[in-house]
Amino acid sequence: MNPVFNMDAATLSPVALFLQADVVVKLVMLGLLAASIWTWAIIIAFVGRLRRTRREMARFERDFWKADDIDAFHKAEASLDIPSARVFAAGVQEWRRSTAHEPIDRDGTRERLATAMGAASALEIDKLSDRLNVLATVGSVAPFVGLFGTVWGIMRAFTGIASAQNSSLAVVAPGIAEALFATAIGLFAAIPAVIAYNRFSHGVNKVEASLHRFADGFHTTLSRQLDGAR
């Protein structure tokens, strides 16, 4: 068995590549590993949050359309920590303010109801998608950070080759592998971030569409009541 090959195999292990790396490359690797851990923490938390939000919204909207008394439903459900509940509460509050005094401005009330519930919906979507910008940033930046580590490592490897005046594989391979390892870690951080960002963006878009449908339906209900008001 070739002893040089055995030495290279040990030298090219991930732990050895990290330990032998330059300080700059080590910092790049540590930063990318931290970004990967942060990415997975966001992914795990967001999966549960999105699933719970969609389930609770579906339950709230189902109960709302079954309710006969909006005021009673508002007292019982409006304080829930659910996007649909907060949009509903915004609509009820604006309805009460706009219809508190006569004569009622019907067109103005309809416009204010749409504005209030639209603003509440936008706020809920902003809160729900708050961490998606981190995934987008990691997905777009991590490969370039890893590439920077690779370029720096290759420069260091070439400097070592020039100093040793030896370009054999045993001399070149560790430095080149150490440099490429930074790019691999960058891709390891970026790929899950990009996939999760695309999937979660689709889920947030579905929540947004559901909120808009609910707000439109509630607006229509209040508009009918407004037509019957004096």
Accessible surface in RSA format (square Angstrom, percent):
REM  Atomic radii and reference values for relative SASA: ProtOr
REM  Chains: A
REM  Algorithm: Lee & Richards
REM  Probe-radius: 1.40
REM  Slices: 20
REM RES _ NUM      All-atoms   Total-Side   Main-Chain    Non-polar    All polar
REM                ABS   REL    ABS   REL    ABS   REL    ABS   REL    ABS   REL
RES MET A   1   201.47 104.3 118.69  78.6  82.78 197.1 116.92  99.4  84.56 112.0
RES ASN A   2    89.51  61.7  77.14  74.5  12.37  29.8  27.42  66.0  62.10  60.0
RES PRO A   3   101.03  73.6  92.38  84.2   8.64  31.4  96.51  79.7   4.51  28.1
RES VAL A   4    71.59  47.1  70.06  63.4   1.53   3.7  71.55  62.2   0.04   0.1
RES PHE A   5   136.31  68.2 133.10  82.4   3.21   8.4 135.58  82.2   0.72   2.1
RES ASN A   6    67.93  46.8  60.39  58.4   7.54  18.2  26.01  62.6  41.92  40.5
RES MET A   7   106.33  55.1  98.30  65.1   8.02  19.1  64.11  54.5  42.22  55.9
RES ASP A   8    16.24  11.4  16.24  16.2   0.00   0.0   7.85  18.5   8.39   8.4
RES ALA A   9    59.02  54.3  39.37  60.8  19.65  44.7  46.42  65.4  12.60  33.4
RES ALA A  10    68.45  62.9  53.02  81.8  15.43  35.1  63.28  89.1   5.17  13.7
RES THR A  11    24.98  17.8  21.88  22.2   3.10   7.4  10.85  14.6  14.13  21.4
RES LEU A  12    64.25  35.8  50.26  36.0  13.99  35.2  50.63  35.6  13.62  36.6
RES SER A  13    42.76  36.1  37.57  50.1   5.20  12.0  34.91  74.3   7.85  11.0
RES PRO A  14    82.33  60.0  80.87  73.7   1.46   5.3  81.39  67.2   0.95   5.9
RES VAL A  15   105.27  69.3 101.60  92.0   3.68   8.9 105.25  91.5   0.02   0.1
RES ALA A  16    19.13  17.6  15.82  24.4   3.31   7.5  18.74  26.4   0.39   1.0
RES LEU A  17    10.98   6.1  10.98   7.9   0.00   0.0  10.98   7.7   0.00   0.0
RES PHE A  18    52.41  26.2  52.41  32.5   0.00   0.0  52.41  31.8   0.00   0.0
RES LEU A  19   111.25  62.0  96.26  68.9  14.99  37.7  96.34  67.7  14.92  40.1
RES GLN A  20    77.53  43.4  63.77  46.6  13.76  32.8  39.89  84.9  37.64  28.5
RES ALA A  21     8.30   7.6   0.00   0.0   8.30  18.9   0.00   0.0   8.30  22.0
RES ASP A  22    34.21  24.0  30.35  30.2   3.86   9.1   3.87   9.1  30.33  30.3
RES VAL A  23   105.81  69.6 105.21  95.3   0.60   1.4 105.22  91.4   0.60   1.6
RES VAL A  24    43.14  28.4  43.05  39.0   0.10   0.2  43.05  37.4   0.10   0.3
RES VAL A  25     0.00   0.0   0.00   0.0   0.00   0.0   0.00   0.0   0.00   0.0
RES LYS A  26    58.89  28.7  58.89  36.1   0.00   0.0  18.71  16.8  40.18  42.8
RES LEU A  27   116.07  64.6 107.62  77.0   8.45  21.2 108.08  75.9   7.99  21.5
RES VAL A  28    14.82   9.8   9.94   9.0   4.88  11.8  14.61  12.7   0.21   0.6
RES MET A  29     0.23   0.1   0.23   0.2   0.00   0.0   0.10   0.1   0.13   0.2
RES LEU A  30    90.29  50.3  86.13  61.6   4.16  10.5  86.48  60.7   3.81  10.2
RES GLY A  31    41.18  50.8   0.00   N/A  41.18  50.8  34.51  94.7   6.67  14.9
RES LEU A  32     5.63   3.1   5.17   3.7   0.45   1.1   5.33   3.7   0.30   0.8
RES LEU A  33    72.47  40.4  72.39  51.8   0.08   0.2  72.39  50.8   0.08   0.2
RES ALA A  34    59.87  55.0  50.22  77.5   9.65  21.9  55.62  78.3   4.25  11.3
RES ALA A  35    21.80  20.0  18.55  28.6   3.25   7.4  21.20  29.9   0.60   1.6
RES SER A  36     3.99   3.4   3.76   5.0   0.23   0.5   1.42   3.0   2.57   3.6
RES ILE A  37   125.55  71.4 121.37  90.4   4.18  10.1 124.47  89.6   1.08   2.9
RES TRP A  38   129.92  52.1 127.31  61.6   2.61   6.1 119.98  64.0   9.93  16.1
RES THR A  39     0.75   0.5   0.70   0.7   0.04   0.1   0.70   0.9   0.04   0.1
RES TRP A  40   111.24  44.6 111.24  53.8   0.00   0.0 107.72  57.4   3.52   5.7
RES ALA A  41    54.95  50.5  42.97  66.3  11.98  27.2  50.42  71.0   4.53  12.0
RES ILE A  42     6.97   4.0   2.99   2.2   3.98   9.6   6.70   4.8   0.27   0.7
RES ILE A  43    20.02  11.4  20.02  14.9   0.00   0.0  20.02  14.4   0.00   0.0
RES ILE A  44   123.98  70.5 114.35  85.2   9.63  23.2 117.25  84.4   6.73  18.3
RES ALA A  45    68.43  62.9  51.74  79.8  16.69  38.0  62.86  88.5   5.57  14.8
RES PHE A  46     6.01   3.0   4.18   2.6   1.83   4.8   5.80   3.5   0.21   0.6
RES VAL A  47    55.79  36.7  52.64  47.7   3.16   7.6  54.37  47.2   1.42   3.9
RES GLY A  48    32.06  39.5   0.00   N/A  32.06  39.5  29.42  80.7   2.64   5.9
RES ARG A  49    80.27  33.7  80.18  40.9   0.09   0.2  21.90  29.9  58.37  35.4
RES LEU A  50    16.65   9.3  16.60  11.9   0.05   0.1  16.60  11.7   0.05   0.1
RES ARG A  51   152.85  64.2 145.86  74.4   6.99  16.7  52.91  72.3  99.95  60.6
RES ARG A  52   109.00  45.8 108.69  55.4   0.31   0.7  30.29  41.4  78.71  47.7
RES THR A  53    13.88   9.9  12.63  12.8   1.24   3.0   1.55   2.1  12.33  18.6
RES ARG A  54    97.11  40.8  89.11  45.4   8.00  19.0  25.08  34.3  72.04  43.7
RES ARG A  55   141.83  59.5 132.40  67.5   9.43  22.5  75.25 102.8  66.58  40.3
RES GLU A  56    57.19  32.8  55.95  42.3   1.24   2.9  17.99  34.8  39.20  32.0
RES MET A  57     5.05   2.6   5.05   3.3   0.00   0.0   4.87   4.1   0.18   0.2
RES ALA A  58    54.88  50.5  44.15  68.1  10.73  24.4  51.91  73.1   2.97   7.9
RES ARG A  59    74.89  31.4  74.76  38.1   0.14   0.3  42.82  58.5  32.07  19.4
RES PHE A  60     0.00   0.0   0.00   0.0   0.00   0.0   0.00   0.0   0.00   0.0
RES GLU A  61    27.67  15.9  27.67  20.9   0.00   0.0   5.87  11.4  21.79  17.8
RES ARG A  62   118.28  49.7 109.27  55.7   9.01  21.5  51.23  70.0  67.05  40.6
RES ASP A  63    45.29  31.7  40.64  40.4   4.65  11.0  13.41  31.6  31.88  31.8
RES PHE A  64     9.28   4.6   5.47   3.4   3.81   9.9   5.47   3.3   3.81  10.9
RES TRP A  65   132.84  53.3 103.80  50.2  29.04  68.2  92.26  49.2  40.58  65.8
RES LYS A  66   149.32  72.8 123.20  75.6  26.12  62.2  87.95  79.2  61.37  65.4
RES ALA A  67    40.61  37.3  10.36  16.0  30.25  68.8  21.02  29.6  19.60  51.9
RES ASP A  68   151.32 106.0 109.57 109.1  41.75  98.7  39.68  93.4 111.64 111.3
RES ASP A  69    78.10  54.7  71.14  70.8   6.95  16.4  28.11  66.2  49.98  49.8
RES ILE A  70    35.34  20.1  31.32  23.3   4.01   9.7  31.52  22.7   3.81  10.4
RES ASP A  71    77.66  54.4  76.95  76.6   0.71   1.7  17.28  40.7  60.38  60.2
RES ALA A  72    52.85  48.6  44.17  68.2   8.68  19.7  47.84  67.4   5.01  13.3
RES PHE A  73    18.24   9.1  13.12   8.1   5.12  13.3  17.65  10.7   0.59   1.7
RES HIS A  74    28.15  15.4  25.86  18.0   2.28   5.8  22.93  23.6   5.22   6.1
RES LYS A  75   170.46  83.2 136.53  83.8  33.93  80.8  85.90  77.3  84.56  90.1
RES ALA A  76    70.28  64.6  41.31  63.7  28.97  65.9  50.48  71.1  19.80  52.4
RES GLU A  77    33.75  19.4  33.75  25.5   0.00   0.0   0.69   1.3  33.06  27.0
RES ALA A  78    13.78  12.7   7.34  11.3   6.44  14.6   7.47  10.5   6.30  16.7
RES SER A  79   107.35  90.7  69.91  93.3  37.44  86.2  55.73 118.7  51.62  72.3
RES LEU A  80    59.39  33.1  54.99  39.3   4.40  11.1  57.48  40.4   1.91   5.1
RES ASP A  81   114.02  79.9  95.33  94.9  18.69  44.2  39.16  92.2  74.86  74.7
RES ILE A  82     7.48   4.3   7.46   5.6   0.02   0.1   7.48   5.4   0.00   0.0
RES PRO A  83    13.25   9.7  13.25  12.1   0.00   0.0  13.25  10.9   0.00   0.0
RES SER A  84     0.00   0.0   0.00   0.0   0.00   0.0   0.00   0.0   0.00   0.0
RES ALA A  85     0.00   0.0   0.00   0.0   0.00   0.0   0.00   0.0   0.00   0.0
RES ARG A  86    71.86  30.2  67.58  34.5   4.27  10.2  42.85  58.6  29.00  17.6
RES VAL A  87     0.00   0.0   0.00   0.0   0.00   0.0   0.00   0.0   0.00   0.0
RES PHE A  88     0.00   0.0   0.00   0.0   0.00   0.0   0.00   0.0   0.00   0.0
RES ALA A  89    14.16  13.0  14.16  21.8   0.00   0.0  14.16  19.9   0.00   0.0
RES ALA A  90    21.86  20.1  16.83  26.0   5.03  11.4  20.45  28.8   1.41   3.7
RES GLY A  91     0.00   0.0   0.00   N/A   0.00   0.0   0.00   0.0   0.00   0.0
RES VAL A  92     4.20   2.8   3.94   3.6   0.26   0.6   4.20   3.7   0.00   0.0
RES GLN A  93    90.51  50.6  87.75  64.1   2.75   6.6  22.34  47.5  68.17  51.7
RES GLU A  94    18.80  10.8  18.80  14.2   0.00   0.0   0.00   0.0  18.80  15.4
RES TRP A  95    43.04  17.3  43.04  20.8   0.00   0.0  21.96  11.7  21.08  34.2
RES ARG A  96   105.22  44.2  98.40  50.2   6.82  16.2  51.80  70.8  53.41  32.4
RES ARG A  97   152.71  64.1 131.62  67.1  21.10  50.2  75.85 103.7  76.87  46.6
RES SER A  98    15.59  13.2   0.30   0.4  15.29  35.2   6.42  13.7   9.17  12.8
RES THR A  99    31.99  22.7  15.25  15.5  16.73  39.9   7.01   9.4  24.98  37.8
RES ALA A 100    65.90  60.6  28.99  44.7  36.90  83.9  38.97  54.9  26.93  71.3
RES HIS A 101   145.72  79.6 138.46  96.2   7.27  18.6  96.98  99.9  48.74  56.7
RES GLU A 102   136.49  78.4 104.27  78.9  32.22  76.7  31.51  60.9 104.98  85.7
RES PRO A 103   132.34  96.5 113.17 103.2  19.17  69.7 116.36  96.1  15.97  99.3
RES ILE A 104    24.02  13.7  10.42   7.8  13.60  32.8  11.39   8.2  12.62  34.3
RES ASP A 105    83.52  58.5  73.72  73.4   9.80  23.2  34.76  81.8  48.76  48.6
RES ARG A 106    83.93  35.2  80.38  41.0   3.55   8.5  31.56  43.1  52.37  31.7
RES ASP A 107   111.10  77.8 103.83 103.3   7.27  17.2  35.34  83.2  75.76  75.6
RES GLY A 108    13.30  16.4   0.00   N/A  13.30  16.4  12.16  33.4   1.14   2.6
RES THR A 109     0.00   0.0   0.00   0.0   0.00   0.0   0.00   0.0   0.00   0.0
RES ARG A 110    54.06  22.7  53.67  27.4   0.39   0.9  32.90  45.0  21.15  12.8
RES GLU A 111   124.14  71.3 116.23  87.9   7.91  18.8  41.09  79.5  83.05  67.8
RES ARG A 112   100.33  42.1  97.39  49.6   2.95   7.0  53.18  72.7  47.16  28.6
RES LEU A 113     0.55   0.3   0.55   0.4   0.00   0.0   0.55   0.4   0.00   0.0
RES ALA A 114    54.20  49.8  41.59  64.2  12.61  28.7  46.16  65.0   8.04  21.3
RES THR A 115    90.68  64.5  81.04  82.2   9.63  23.0  69.66  93.6  21.01  31.8
RES ALA A 116    23.02  21.2  12.03  18.6  10.99  25.0  20.57  29.0   2.45   6.5
RES MET A 117     1.31   0.7   1.31   0.9   0.00   0.0   1.31   1.1   0.00   0.0
RES GLY A 118    31.13  38.4   0.00   N/A  31.13  38.4  26.19  71.9   4.94  11.1
RES ALA A 119    62.92  57.9  48.05  74.2  14.86  33.8  56.34  79.3   6.58  17.4
RES ALA A 120    16.27  15.0   9.45  14.6   6.82  15.5  15.54  21.9   0.73   1.9
RES SER A 121     0.29   0.2   0.09   0.1   0.21   0.5   0.24   0.5   0.05   0.1
RES ALA A 122    55.19  50.7  47.46  73.2   7.73  17.6  54.40  76.6   0.79   2.1
RES LEU A 123   103.59  57.7 101.02  72.3   2.57   6.5 102.99  72.3   0.60   1.6
RES GLU A 124     6.61   3.8   4.80   3.6   1.81   4.3   0.41   0.8   6.20   5.1
RES ILE A 125    19.18  10.9  19.18  14.3   0.00   0.0  19.18  13.8   0.00   0.0
RES ASP A 126    93.95  65.8  85.16  84.8   8.79  20.8  23.72  55.8  70.22  70.0
RES LYS A 127    88.90  43.4  81.21  49.8   7.69  18.3  64.04  57.6  24.86  26.5
RES LEU A 128     5.71   3.2   5.47   3.9   0.24   0.6   5.55   3.9   0.16   0.4
RES SER A 129    29.96  25.3  22.22  29.6   7.75  17.8   8.22  17.5  21.75  30.5
RES ASP A 130    86.85  60.8  76.99  76.6   9.86  23.3  16.77  39.5  70.08  69.9
RES ARG A 131   114.79  48.2 114.75  58.5   0.04   0.1  21.00  28.7  93.79  56.8
RES LEU A 132    11.51   6.4  11.51   8.2   0.00   0.0  11.51   8.1   0.00   0.0
RES ASN A 133    95.33  65.7  89.34  86.3   5.98  14.4  39.17  94.3  56.16  54.3
RES VAL A 134    22.40  14.7  19.73  17.9   2.67   6.4  22.40  19.5   0.00   0.0
RES LEU A 135     0.06   0.0   0.00   0.0   0.06   0.1   0.00   0.0   0.06   0.2
RES ALA A 136    36.98  34.0  28.13  43.4   8.85  20.1  33.56  47.3   3.42   9.1
RES THR A 137    76.15  54.2  72.37  73.4   3.78   9.0  51.55  69.2  24.60  37.2
RES VAL A 138    13.92   9.2  10.65   9.6   3.27   7.9  13.92  12.1   0.00   0.0
RES GLY A 139     7.73   9.5   0.00   N/A   7.73   9.5   1.23   3.4   6.50  14.6
RES SER A 140    65.65  55.5  52.99  70.7  12.66  29.2  51.08 108.8  14.57  20.4
RES VAL A 141    70.91  46.7  69.99  63.4   0.93   2.2  70.91  61.6   0.00   0.0
RES ALA A 142     4.52   4.2   1.56   2.4   2.96   6.7   3.83   5.4   0.69   1.8
RES PRO A 143    36.48  26.6  34.13  31.1   2.35   8.5  34.27  28.3   2.21  13.7
RES PHE A 144   141.03  70.6 134.79  83.5   6.24  16.2 135.33  82.0   5.70  16.3
RES VAL A 145    52.02  34.2  49.17  44.5   2.85   6.9  51.88  45.1   0.14   0.4
RES GLY A 146     0.00   0.0   0.00   N/A   0.00   0.0   0.00   0.0   0.00   0.0
RES LEU A 147    89.39  49.8  89.39  64.0   0.00   0.0  89.39  62.8   0.00   0.0
RES PHE A 148   102.47  51.3  96.77  59.9   5.69  14.8 101.98  61.8   0.49   1.4
RES GLY A 149     0.00   0.0   0.00   N/A   0.00   0.0   0.00   0.0   0.00   0.0
RES THR A 150     7.25   5.2   7.25   7.3   0.00   0.0   7.25   9.7   0.00   0.0
RES VAL A 151    74.28  48.9  73.18  66.3   1.10   2.6  74.28  64.5   0.00   0.0
RES TRP A 152    96.35  38.7  94.83  45.9   1.52   3.6  91.26  48.7   5.09   8.3
RES GLY A 153     0.90   1.1   0.00   N/A   0.90   1.1   0.00   0.0   0.90   2.0
RES ILE A 154    46.05  26.2  46.05  34.3   0.00   0.0  46.05  33.2   0.00   0.0
RES MET A 155   111.99  58.0 107.40  71.1   4.59  10.9  94.65  80.5  17.35  23.0
RES ARG A 156   103.64  43.5  94.30  48.1   9.35  22.3  31.70  43.3  71.94  43.6
RES ALA A 157    12.74  11.7   1.99   3.1  10.75  24.4  11.11  15.6   1.62   4.3
RES PHE A 158   116.60  58.3 111.76  69.2   4.84  12.6 112.15  68.0   4.44  12.7
RES THR A 159    88.54  63.0  83.34  84.5   5.19  12.4  62.89  84.5  25.65  38.8
RES GLY A 160    35.76  44.1   0.00   N/A  35.76  44.1  32.48  89.1   3.28   7.3
RES ILE A 161    29.02  16.5  28.46  21.2   0.56   1.4  28.46  20.5   0.56   1.5
RES ALA A 162    71.17  65.4  50.86  78.5  20.31  46.2  60.89  85.8  10.28  27.2
RES SER A 163    91.80  77.6  55.33  73.8  36.47  84.0  42.88  91.3  48.92  68.5
RES ALA A 164    60.21  55.4  30.21  46.6  30.00  68.3  41.15  57.9  19.06  50.5
RES GLN A 165   163.36  91.3 126.29  92.3  37.07  88.3  40.54  86.3 122.82  93.2
RES ASN A 166    68.07  46.9  60.81  58.8   7.26  17.5  14.42  34.7  53.65  51.9
RES SER A 167    90.17  76.2  69.15  92.3  21.02  48.4  31.54  67.2  58.63  82.1
RES SER A 168    52.25  44.2  39.36  52.5  12.90  29.7  46.85  99.8   5.40   7.6
RES LEU A 169   134.84  75.1 125.16  89.5   9.68  24.3 127.85  89.8   6.99  18.8
RES ALA A 170    32.57  29.9  21.87  33.7  10.70  24.3  21.87  30.8  10.70  28.3
RES VAL A 171    57.22  37.7  40.36  36.5  16.86  40.6  44.96  39.1  12.26  33.3
RES VAL A 172    33.56  22.1  33.10  30.0   0.45   1.1  33.52  29.1   0.04   0.1
RES ALA A 173    17.47  16.1  11.55  17.8   5.92  13.5  16.87  23.8   0.60   1.6
RES PRO A 174    25.59  18.6  25.14  22.9   0.45   1.6  25.36  20.9   0.23   1.4
RES GLY A 175    14.15  17.4   0.00   N/A  14.15  17.4  12.35  33.9   1.79   4.0
RES ILE A 176    41.17  23.4  41.17  30.7   0.00   0.0  41.17  29.6   0.00   0.0
RES ALA A 177    25.09  23.1  18.43  28.4   6.66  15.2  22.59  31.8   2.50   6.6
RES GLU A 178     5.57   3.2   5.57   4.2   0.00   0.0   0.04   0.1   5.54   4.5
RES ALA A 179     0.00   0.0   0.00   0.0   0.00   0.0   0.00   0.0   0.00   0.0
RES LEU A 180    95.12  53.0  91.82  65.7   3.30   8.3  91.95  64.6   3.16   8.5
RES PHE A 181    46.25  23.1  42.36  26.2   3.89  10.1  45.91  27.8   0.34   1.0
RES ALA A 182     0.00   0.0   0.00   0.0   0.00   0.0   0.00   0.0   0.00   0.0
RES THR A 183    34.41  24.5  34.41  34.9   0.00   0.0  33.48  45.0   0.93   1.4
RES ALA A 184    51.27  47.1  41.54  64.1   9.72  22.1  46.35  65.3   4.91  13.0
RES ILE A 185    12.41   7.1  11.36   8.5   1.05   2.5  12.37   8.9   0.04   0.1
RES GLY A 186     0.00   0.0   0.00   N/A   0.00   0.0   0.00   0.0   0.00   0.0
RES LEU A 187    79.18  44.1  79.18  56.6   0.00   0.0  79.18  55.6   0.00   0.0
RES PHE A 188   119.71  59.9 112.06  69.4   7.65  19.9 119.16  72.2   0.55   1.6
RES ALA A 189     0.66   0.6   0.00   0.0   0.66   1.5   0.39   0.6   0.26   0.7
RES ALA A 190     3.75   3.4   3.75   5.8   0.00   0.0   3.75   5.3   0.00   0.0
RES ILE A 191    95.67  54.4  92.67  69.0   3.00   7.2  95.67  68.9   0.00   0.0
RES PRO A 192    24.08  17.6  18.42  16.8   5.66  20.6  23.19  19.1   0.89   5.5
RES ALA A 193     0.00   0.0   0.00   0.0   0.00   0.0   0.00   0.0   0.00   0.0
RES VAL A 194    67.23  44.2  65.45  59.3   1.78   4.3  67.23  58.4   0.00   0.0
RES ILE A 195   103.49  58.9 101.49  75.6   2.00   4.8 103.49  74.5   0.00   0.0
RES ALA A 196     8.57   7.9   4.02   6.2   4.55  10.4   8.33  11.7   0.24   0.6
RES TYR A 197    78.93  36.9  78.93  44.9   0.00   0.0  35.50  26.7  43.44  53.5
RES ASN A 198    88.58  61.1  79.20  76.5   9.37  22.6  27.62  66.5  60.96  58.9
RES ARG A 199   155.42  65.3 150.67  76.8   4.76  11.3  50.13  68.5 105.29  63.8
RES PHE A 200    15.19   7.6  15.19   9.4   0.00   0.0  15.19   9.2   0.00   0.0
RES SER A 201    27.50  23.2  25.81  34.5   1.69   3.9  25.13  53.5   2.37   3.3
RES HIS A 202    95.19  52.0  92.73  64.5   2.46   6.3  59.11  60.9  36.08  42.0
RES GLY A 203     3.93   4.9   0.00   N/A   3.93   4.9   3.87  10.6   0.06   0.1
RES VAL A 204     7.46   4.9   7.46   6.8   0.00   0.0   7.46   6.5   0.00   0.0
RES ASN A 205    86.30  59.5  81.80  79.1   4.50  10.8  21.94  52.8  64.36  62.2
RES LYS A 206    93.78  45.8  86.42  53.0   7.36  17.5  50.92  45.8  42.86  45.7
RES VAL A 207     2.93   1.9   0.99   0.9   1.95   4.7   2.91   2.5   0.03   0.1
RES GLU A 208    57.71  33.1  57.71  43.7   0.00   0.0   5.77  11.2  51.94  42.4
RES ALA A 209    42.06  38.7  35.98  55.5   6.08  13.8  41.17  58.0   0.88   2.3
RES SER A 210    22.12  18.7  21.75  29.0   0.38   0.9  10.48  22.3  11.65  16.3
RES LEU A 211     0.11   0.1   0.11   0.1   0.00   0.0   0.11   0.1   0.00   0.0
RES HIS A 212    77.68  42.5  77.37  53.8   0.31   0.8  56.70  58.4  20.98  24.4
RES ARG A 213   157.48  66.1 146.88  74.9  10.60  25.2  74.79 102.2  82.69  50.1
RES PHE A 214     4.13   2.1   0.05   0.0   4.08  10.6   3.66   2.2   0.47   1.3
RES ALA A 215     8.76   8.1   8.25  12.7   0.52   1.2   8.47  11.9   0.30   0.8
RES ASP A 216    94.95  66.5  91.93  91.5   3.02   7.1  29.22  68.8  65.73  65.6
RES GLY A 217    20.61  25.4   0.00   N/A  20.61  25.4  18.74  51.4   1.87   4.2
RES PHE A 218     0.00   0.0   0.00   0.0   0.00   0.0   0.00   0.0   0.00   0.0
RES HIS A 219    40.18  22.0  40.16  27.9   0.02   0.1  26.96  27.8  13.23  15.4
RES THR A 220    61.53  43.8  59.09  59.9   2.44   5.8  36.62  49.2  24.92  37.7
RES THR A 221    31.14  22.1  30.71  31.1   0.43   1.0  25.50  34.3   5.64   8.5
RES LEU A 222     3.13   1.7   3.13   2.2   0.00   0.0   3.13   2.2   0.00   0.0
RES SER A 223    19.47  16.5  19.46  26.0   0.01   0.0   7.71  16.4  11.76  16.5
RES ARG A 224   160.67  67.5 149.74  76.3  10.93  26.0  63.92  87.4  96.74  58.6
RES GLN A 225    82.64  46.2  69.15  50.5  13.49  32.1  34.79  74.0  47.85  36.3
RES LEU A 226     0.08   0.0   0.08   0.1   0.00   0.0   0.08   0.1   0.00   0.0
RES ASP A 227    92.54  64.8  67.01  66.7  25.53  60.4  29.18  68.7  63.36  63.2
RES GLY A 228    66.85  82.4   0.00   N/A  66.85  82.4  38.09 104.5  28.76  64.4
RES ALA A 229    30.87  28.4  17.66  27.3  13.21  30.0  27.22  38.3   3.65   9.7
RES ARG A 230   231.09  97.0 201.40 102.7  29.69  70.7  95.69 130.8 135.40  82.1
END  Absolute sums over single chains surface
CHAIN  1 A    13046.1      11298.4       1747.7       8521.9       4524.2
END  Absolute sums over all chains
TOTAL         13046.1      11298.4       1747.7       8521.9       4524.2
